[in-house]
Amino acid sequence: MATGSTKFKNTLNLEPLSADPASPAQGDMQFSDGTVRAEGYWQYKAGAWTAFGGGASGINYMVDDNTDAENGIGDWVEYNDAVGVNPVNGVDQLTTQLVTFTQNSTTPLRGTADFKYIATAANNQGHGASCPFTVDLADKAQKLTISFDYDTSAANYADDDIRISVYDVTNDVLIRVNGEDLKAGKGTHYAQFQTASDSVSYRLIMHQSSTTALGFSVYFDNFKVGPTSIAKGSIISDWRDYTPTGSWVSNTTFTGKYRRVGDSMEIYMTVELTGTPTSATFAATIPSGYTIDEDKLSASFASNKTNLGHVYAYDSSTSTNRNSGYATAHSSTEIRILTDGFGVLGVSSPFTWASGDHIEMSIKVPIVGWSSDTAMSSDLGGRDVSVVAYGAPVTSVAGSVAIPFNYSELKDTTSSWDGTQFTAPESGDYLLVYSLHHVSKTDYHGVWVDGSTIGWTAYEPASDVFNGTKVVTLNKGQTMSVRMNGATTPVLNSINHRISIQKLASPQTILETETVAAMYGTDAGLSIPNAAVTTIIHEDISYDTHNAYNTSTGEYTIPVSGKYILSTNIGWNGVSVASGDLYRLLVYKSGVIAVDVYLETNATNSSSRPNVGQSATIDFVKGDIVLIKVYQNSGVAASLMTDAQVNYFSIARIK
């Protein structure tokens, strides 16, 4: 069809009409509107001709010149609504407006014009530009994607000078979007937010977040807001290391790697022998926390004849590699090996195993909860999955039984917490932070997934409060709980018996969220003076994504603004103290106390200094200084334990 201004009604036969395209009606369609836009089919919607295929999923709520500035800046307005890293509402004019938002026709990003955001050479924090948009009823309580072309390569622009936000006009609420900070450079930026169930009226905001006094210009074009396209496919993860365990426990070294491929797990395993192995039938475990999906195996599963992959063995006595048969599922978590003659591999089959021999196994097993048909790009990580609960009834809980946190539920955004365990509403990595308060106890505590331990978090000496922090990978539907090795009796305490769970950015999402996390410990046995606040130096690093911690001063400098989970714990050398002694653990945010947790000894716990721990969610701004300090008033100097697993500091950005 040739380019022209012929107008068509919105029917499949595209019957020509004689009406002028300059005076369309809602729902009308045409092949071309006669402008400089590219050829294509156009529909008149919400007061403007909109291209089919424009916006996310073909729907773009940024209409007319609000999207591309070809004929002006449309409904965009400049504002100054209050000094702050986040906007208030994106429209107020409290003082003189410093930011200008104009049409630019000099080398635009697309077409004949784009938008130009100009920040003056002064502190512009709190200023910016915004544009209203209205969504359809079908997109209430749905995730919408924001995208636009940008160029921030002009002089003086630094990462995160501009922050993207959305304002819910109906409910007078600011919505923090995923992908809110605009980095320096040029390209296409993506962000995502969730609409409210009772609003269709919103405002897109480009907010000056930083306090820089350097003037700069930024160029924008092709604004789109619309539903997310859902692309389906199979997840293929990176290889991860794990250490299998097996029935051969003597003179053997197990090593393994695994990765996800759709609904199955690929495993590569080796077993090195340094002597004669345990006199038993060989068996080895798959990675902890996963279960073989028996329903996807053949009926021969029960008789150990399902071929999961090939096995090769090296016989050092003959210096030969031998095809020893194939791997088979022995149980929902274990693998056995069948030899060429269908006998089960053992200490003398298919040859007598000895030092220098080894096994190599490459297998593939279906996993419970995994699917090969997965939505890959429907979620940009913007969904808030979080739980905060505390307290428990004062009743005995048996060892290896889920410990309750059910006195009060402060937050559960996805109804995933039942008082004792969390059920993952979607696959991903979850940050678990917990504190257990009980009668003085010495034991292990740790995390269980689907009723099986994935490893004890720590062993702690006699204490009233145990603390744990762990990032746990869960598949949709898997359960997670906190348990003790032995029986315990929780104490009803809202400060020291609590749990928080927060979903982190998933590796399969298409919007990358920067990971900021660090963990340090100290085994230096730091001496703490009496009645003085003392900074704790954590000199032993576990990880630090941004090298943000100074092991000389104890300062952690926040590298990216956001909401952080912070957890810290200290353990004292056990010496006699008097009832009424006070022990405090403090977190400072740029010189001001943000968290202050204390324990006071009494007649029942005055035999030794108690461990003190805390965890909290804190809002930080880039450049904030975090310090961990301690105080004690026992009357004499005291020292911390020489154990970095007890004396630690961890921090992770969650949003």
C-alpha positions, 0 to 999 in steps of 0.5 A: 500500500502506498503512503498517503493520507487515506483514512480508514475506520477501525474494521478489518476490511479497512473501508476508505472514508472521505473524512479529513485525517486532521479531524479524526474520531476515537478509534479511527485508523489510517495508513499514514497521517501525512506527517514526517513519522515513518509509514505504518498503521496508526490509530486515533486514541486518547486525543492523538494518532498512535502507531501500532506497535508503539509503547510496551505491548503496543500500548503507550500511555504517553501520547502526542508530543508527550512522547517525542516533542515533534510539535512541542513539549506537550503536557510536560511541566517544570516544577520545584516541590521541595529539596530531597532525593525524591520528589513530593508530587512533581508539580508544586512551584515552591520557589524559583524554578531552576530546571528548564524542559524544552523542545530541541531541534539541534541533532535530536535523538530521533525525528526532527526534535527531542526534549532537552532538560537543562540544569542550571549551575546551582544546586537544583535538588528538588527541581525537575519536569513531569508529565501526566498520563492515564491508564486503561481500567485493564491496567489497574493493579498491573506492572507497567514498563517505562522506557525512553531514549536518553543522552546524558553524555554532556559535560558535568552529568554524573550517575544518578543526578536524575531519578525517575519516579511515578506519582499516583494522582488519585491517592496522592502517593509517590511510587518508587520505580525499579530502575529509578536512577539514570546513569551517565552515558546514552542509550535506552533506559527501562524502569517498572512500577505497579499501578494501584487497584483504585487509580488510573491517573498518574504522573511521570517525573524526571527529578533532580536527585543530587545536590550537584552545583554543576550545570548540565543538559540531558536529552530525552526522546521516545517516552513510552509507558505501557504493559510489559510484554511477556516473553517465554522461554527456558532458563539457563543459569550459570554453573555453580560449585557445590560439594556432594556427599556420598556413601563412600566417606573414607579416602574420597574427595567429592567435587561438583558443579551444577546449573539449571537448564529449563526444568532440569539440573545438569550436574558434573561430578568427580570423585577422587580416591586416596585409598580404599573407599568405604565398603558400601554401594556407591551413592552421591547427593545432588545439591542441597535444597533440590528434589528430583521430580520422580513424576518426570522419570520413567516407571523404572525409577523405583528399580534404579534403571532410569538413565540420567547420564553417563559415568566414566571411571579411571582405573589407576592399576591399568591406567585406563579410562572405562565406560562404567555404565550410567547414573540412575536416581536412587532416591529423590536426592541421591544418585547411584551408578549402574555398571555395564552389566547392570550391577550397582557400582560398589567397592569392588565393582566394576574393579577394585577401587584404590588410591589414584582411581577416580569417577567422572559423572555427567548427568541431567535430572528433572527438579521439582518446581522447575518448568521449561516454559518460564516467563522471562521478561514479565517481571523487571524486579519491581514486585515487592516481596517482603515479610517482617514478623516478630514474637512467639508463644513461650512454649518449647520447640523441638530440635529441627522444628520450624521456630515460630515468629507469630505474635505479630506480623508487621508486613507480608506483601504476598501472603507468604508467611504462615507464622513459622515458614515462608513459601516463595511466591516466585523464584529468586534470591531472598535475603533472610535476616533473623534474631532468636531470643530464648533462655540461655542456650548453646547450639547451632541455628540455621535455615531449612528449605522444604524441610531439609537443612541447607547448612547451619548459619552458626554455632554460638556459645551460651547466649539469650539472642542468636542472629543470622543472615543468609541469602537463599535461592528459592524456586516458586513454591519452596518453603523456608524456615529457621530452626535450632539443632536442639530444643528451645523455648522462644521468649516473647520479645518484639526486639530480639525475636524477629524475622525479615525476608526480602526478595532480591533482584532475580537473575532471569529478569531483564532489568538489571538491578545493581547489587550492593552488599558487604560482610566483614567480621573481626577476630581481633578480640577488641578491648572495650573500655568501661562506660565509653562508646567505641567504634568496632573495626571489622578487619576480616572481609567476606565480600564487598561488591564496591570496596566501600568499607575502610578497615582502618576507620570502620567506616562503610560509605554508602555507594548507591542510594536506596533501602538497605538491610543491615545486620550486626552482632557482637559476642563478649568473652565470658566473664562474671558480671553484675546484675544491671550491667548494660551492653549496647550495640549502636549503628550510626548513620552519618554521625547520628544514631540510627539503631540502638539495641541493648541488653541489661543483665539480670539475676538469671543471665549475670554469669556471663556477658550476653551476645548482642545483635540487631538487624534493621532496614534503613534508608541511606543516601549515596555518601552516608557513613555507616559506623558500628559502635559498642558500649558497656558499663560493667565497671572494667574493660571488657573484650570481644570474642576472637571469632569473626563469625560471631562479631560481624557486620553485613549490609545489602541494598534491597531497593 
